Amino acid sequence: MRAKKYQIDHNSEFELDLAPLLAVMVKLVPVLLMSSAFVQMMIIETELPQVVQEAIQRQEQSKDEKTSITLEMSNAAGVKIVIHEKGQNLVDSIPAKDGQFDFQTVHAKLQEVKKKYPEIFKVDLRPSGDVAYENLVKLMDEARKSRNQTKFPVFDSQSGKSVETEYMFPEIVFVNTLEG
Amino acid sequence: MRRRRYQPNIKKNSTFGLNITSMTDMFTILLVFLLQSYSTSDVEILPVKGMRLPSSNTPLNPVEGVKINLTKDKMLIDQKEIATLSNSDFERKDVDANDSNFILPLFQELDKMAKEMKDKKYISEGRVLLQADASMPYHTLRKVMYTASLAGFPQLKMVTTVGQ
């Protein structure tokens, strides 16, 4: 007797059972909803000078006169870049345009300053009381990192070579918080 | 011959297969969207109603710290209201009579935290996460910074939203 030959229909259609997949998804969605962050938040680090720390800093400054950069900011006068070098103050003013701070010019000027003083990474920030928090953050952004791919040399003590970085003044200190 | 009334053939206990393909499609899209916004950060920062944070291009992720929220009308520490503001400035009752920059309830609360939660690293290091409204003037922020600094919290982290 010859064995019966089964015929397989390769073109047959069948319905995939999606119910278990849907069940998994229904459970996953609330879990992910609970741990989702719809607004991504970041932080800006600033060190506040403590009374003792400030005194130590002042002592250090008096022993060895170092170059320091201060950013003065007020709604009336705009932004002033003050470079204190060898007992003298070099002031570069960037006035406000139509009542708004000219952050593009501030950035360009800060790039020039960084090119001149590549070893300085810290700036002192001295805003006046009327400056809005939003504008302070914008100024800090402009000072922190170079925007247009401009890079600055930094000496890497570990490799003993000079490397390039986009960072200009990442360390920003509010110097007038403790003033009366 | 009597005519029989037409009766449709309804099976009362019949089952039918629900087409869930479109629903699965929808859930797949939803799942991808939620996976994109999934937060792996262990620090939870809750937004405060009516507060608009400034945007920044800072690359730093939030770290743990004492959360101070400064809205146009109140100041909160870890969601607990401690002082009130009017015209974006602290009310006289919350400011020390001898020092106009010293916010008394803020100092008391931070001092209490420093004593009670010594074991927490962010307390011992003096870390503060400041969430302030974008329109807040610096003279009000300065009072918070000044008081926090005097209370032994000199590490200020400003919370911002991601921007250009």
Interface residues (C-beta under 8 A of the other chain):
Chain A: E15 L18 A19 L21 L22 M25 V26 L28 V29 L32 L33 S35 S36 A37 F38 V39 Q40 M41 M42 I43 I44 E45 T46 E47 L48 P49 Q50 V51 Q53 P127 S128 G129 D130 V131 A132 Y133 E134 L136 V137 K138 M140 D141 R144 K145 F174 N176 T177 L178 G180
Chain B: G17 I20 T21 M23 T24 F27 T28 L30 L31 L34 L35 S37 Y38 S39 S41 I45 P47 L53 P54 S55 S56 N57 T58 P59 L60 N61 P62 V63 N101 L129 A132 D133 A134 S135 M136 P137 Y138 H139 L141 R142 M145 Y146 A148 S149 L150 P154 Q155 L156 K157 M158 V159 T160 T161 V162
